[in-house]
C-alpha cells in the first residue's frame, strides 16, 4: 500500500468513528426525550412543589458557592463541603433528573439573581 492509500483509510476510519459518535449522541438525546415523555409529573401541584424544592436547593447551594473563589472540597471547611455535596446530590437526583433543562436553567438563574439582589 502506498502512503496515500494508508492516509485515505485512516481518514475513512476517523470519519466513520465521528459518525458513530454523532449517532450515539442523537440516540442518547432521543432516549432522554422519550424517557421524559413517559415519566411526566402528572399533577401540577407536584410540579410546583418540586420546582419550589429545587429553588431552595439552588439558593442554598449558591450561597455556599459564592463564599469561595474556587470549589475545592479539600480546602473548604468540612461543614460547607458536606452541605454542598449533599445539596449537589439533591440537585442531581431530585431536580435535574425530573425537570426539563429549561426549568433547571431558570431556577439556577433565579437563585443567582435573588442572591445578588439581596432577597
Secondary structure, DSSP 8 states (H G I E B T S, - for coil): --HHHHHHHHHHHHHHHHHHHHHHHHHHHHHHHHHHHHS----HHHHHHHHHHHHHHHHHHHHHHTT-SS--TTTS-HHHHHHHHHHHHHIIIIIITTS-HHHHHHHHHHHHHHHHHT-
